[in-house]
């Protein structure tokens, strides 16, 4: 067909789709453990910190919750990428 690169088979996803999938896998494999580790770190820090010391335990707990939510979002992206890759 006109406008397609030579050597590409019909029904094959474009090259940028493969790159996007690889980038998505890399980011989820890198960021999911990082976000999870930061959530645990801030959670433990919040539990062990005293009320009068800066940063406050509430601020640390909010950071722990934020990183836990980001880890769950990364897990959802990984799950979607894995499900999409398994279908093809």
NULUMDO-59474 format. One record per residue: x, y, z of N, C-alpha, C, O in turn. Coordinates in steps of 0.05 Angstrom, whole numbers, padded with zeros to 5 digits, always signed. Atoms other than C-alpha are relative to their C-alpha. Layout:
XYZXYZXYZXYZ/...
This chain:
+00017-00024+00000+00000+00000+00000+00017+00025+00000+00041+00024+00008/-00014-00025+00002+00020+00071-00010+00005+00012+00028-00014+00012+00044/-00006-00012-00026+00055+00105+00049+00010-00019+00021+00017-00010+00043/-00010+00019-00019+00075+00041+00083+00029-00007-00006+00038-00005-00029/-00028+00007+00005+00147+00020+00093+00002-00027-00013-00014-00045-00008/-00003+00026+00014+00172-00036+00049+00008-00022+00020+00022-00017+00039/-00007+00023-00017+00178-00105+00080-00019-00005+00023-00016-00024+00038/+00018+00003-00022+00122-00095+00129-00024-00017-00010-00035-00013-00031/+00021+00018+00007+00070-00150+00128-00027+00012+00008-00029+00029+00026/+00027-00009-00005-00005-00137+00127-00008-00010+00028-00004-00033+00035/+00009+00007-00027-00033-00136+00198+00022+00003+00021+00017+00000+00045/-00022-00004-00019+00035-00124+00230-00001+00028+00011-00004+00048-00004/+00001-00027-00012+00036-00066+00279+00024+00017-00009+00045+00006-00015/-00022-00017+00008+00078-00006+00260+00024-00002+00020+00020-00010+00043/-00024+00002-00016+00149-00001+00286-00003+00016+00027+00007+00007+00047/+00002-00016-00024+00131+00054+00336-00018-00014+00021-00015-00008+00045/+00016+00015-00019+00080+00007+00368+00017-00019+00016+00014-00023+00040/-00019+00018-00014+00135-00043+00384+00018+00016+00019+00023+00007+00042/-00016-00017-00017+00178+00013+00412-00016+00009+00024-00005+00009+00047/+00017-00009-00023+00121+00039+00455-00005-00023+00019-00005-00018+00043/+00005+00023-00018+00107-00031+00482+00026-00006+00016+00024-00012+00040/-00025+00005-00015+00181-00041+00499+00005+00021+00021+00014+00015+00043/-00004-00022-00019+00184+00027+00532-00020-00003+00024-00012+00001+00047/+00020+00005-00022+00120+00011+00572+00009-00022+00018+00007-00019+00043/-00010+00022-00017+00150-00055+00596+00024+00010+00017+00025+00003+00040/-00023-00010-00015+00215-00021+00615-00008+00018+00023+00001+00016+00045/+00008-00018-00021+00180+00034+00653-00015-00014+00023-00011-00007+00046/+00014+00014-00022+00134-00013+00691+00019-00018+00016+00016-00020+00040/-00019+00016-00015+00191-00060+00708+00019+00017+00017+00029+00007+00038/-00017-00018-00015+00232-00001+00732-00015+00014+00022-00006+00015+00045/+00014-00018-00019+00180+00043+00766-00017-00015+00020-00020-00006+00043/+00017+00015-00020+00135-00009+00799+00015-00008+00025+00006-00002+00047/-00015+00006-00024+00189-00035+00846+00010+00025+00014+00011+00026+00039/-00009-00025-00012+00215+00035+00857-00022+00013+00016-00018+00021+00039/+00023-00012-00014+00146+00063+00876-00007-00017+00025-00014-00006+00046/+00007+00018-00022+00133+00002+00920+00021+00004+00023+00013+00005+00046/-00021-00004-00020+00200+00011+00956-00003+00027+00014+00000+00029+00038/+00004-00026-00012+00187+00085+00967-00024+00000+00018-00024+00014+00039/+00024+00002-00017+00118+00070+00994+00006-00013+00027-00002-00004+00048/-00008+00014-00024+00147+00021+01044+00019+00018+00017+00015+00020+00041/-00019-00017-00014+00204+00069+01062-00015+00023+00015-00010+00027+00038/+00014-00022-00012+00158+00128+01075-00020-00010+00021-00025+00003+00041/+00018+00012-00019+00108+00083+01111+00014-00007+00026+00004+00000+00048/-00016+00007-00024+00161+00057+01159+00009+00025+00014+00009+00027+00038/-00009-00025-00012+00188+00127+01169-00022+00014+00014-00018+00025+00036/+00023-00013-00012+00119+00153+01184-00007-00014+00027-00014-00001+00046/+00006+00015-00024+00108+00098+01236+00020+00006+00022+00013+00008+00045/-00022-00004-00020+00175+00110+01270+00004+00029+00008+00018+00034+00028/-00006-00029-00006+00174+00187+01269-00017+00009+00023-00039-00001+00028/+00014-00012-00022+00153+00228+01328-00017+00023-00010-00011+00035-00030/+00019-00021+00009+00096+00278+01324+00012+00028-00002+00003+00043-00019/-00011-00027+00001+00139+00340+01337+00023+00003-00020+00031+00026-00025/-00023-00002+00018+00195+00323+01288-00009+00006-00029-00029-00006-00038/+00006-00004+00029+00194+00351+01217+00014-00022-00016+00036-00030-00008/+00027-00003+00009+00170+00322+01171-00020-00016+00018-00013-00035+00031/+00020+00012-00018+00106+00304+01206-00007-00029-00009-00005-00035-00033/+00009+00027+00008+00081+00232+01207-00022+00000-00020-00024-00018-00037/+00022-00001+00019+00019+00253+01169+00011+00006-00029+00001-00006-00048/-00012-00006+00026+00061+00282+01112+00014-00025-00011+00012-00031-00035/-00013+00024+00009+00102+00219+01109-00020-00022-00008-00016-00036-00027/+00021+00020+00007+00039+00176+01109-00013+00007-00027-00020-00011-00042/+00011-00008+00025+00011+00217+01052+00019-00007-00023+00010-00017-00044/-00019+00008+00021+00075+00206+01012+00000-00030-00004+00001-00039-00027/+00001+00029+00003+00072+00132+01027-00025-00009-00016-00023-00026-00033/+00025+00006+00014+00000+00130+01003+00002+00007-00030-00006-00008-00047/-00004-00009+00028+00018+00169+00940+00017-00020-00016+00010-00028-00038/-00017+00019+00014+00074+00121+00922-00013-00027-00002-00008-00042-00022/+00014+00025+00002+00030+00061+00937-00020+00001-00023-00024-00018-00038/+00019-00003+00023-00023+00088+00888+00015+00000-00026+00006-00012-00046/-00016+00001+00024+00032+00100+00836+00009-00028-00007+00010-00036-00030/-00008+00028+00005+00056+00029+00845-00024-00016-00011-00020-00033-00028/+00024+00014+00010-00016+00004+00835-00006+00008-00029-00013-00009-00045/+00004-00009+00027-00022+00046+00772+00020-00013-00019+00014-00022-00041/-00021+00014+00016+00044+00017+00746-00007-00029-00004-00003-00040-00025/+00009+00028+00002+00017-00052+00761-00023-00003-00020-00024-00022-00035/+00022+00001+00019-00046-00037+00722+00010+00004-00029+00000-00010-00047/-00011-00004+00027-00006-00012+00662+00015-00026-00008+00012-00034-00031/-00013+00025+00007+00037-00075+00665-00020-00022-00007-00016-00037-00026/+00021+00020+00006-00025-00118+00668-00013+00004-00027-00017-00015-00042/+00012-00006+00026-00055-00083+00608+00019-00006-00022+00011-00018-00043/-00020+00007+00021+00009-00089+00568+00004-00030-00003+00006-00040-00025/-00004+00029+00000+00017-00162+00587-00025-00013-00014-00022-00032-00030/+00025+00011+00012-00056-00176+00568-00001+00005-00030-00008-00012-00045/+00000-00007+00028-00049-00140+00502+00020-00016-00015+00016-00024-00038/-00022+00015+00013+00016-00175+00486-00008-00029-00003-00001-00042-00023/+00008+00028+00001-00014-00243+00502-00021-00005-00022-00022-00026-00034/+00020+00003+00021-00072-00230+00454+00011-00001-00028-00001-00011-00046/-00012-00001+00027-00025-00218+00395+00020-00020-00004+00031-00022-00026/
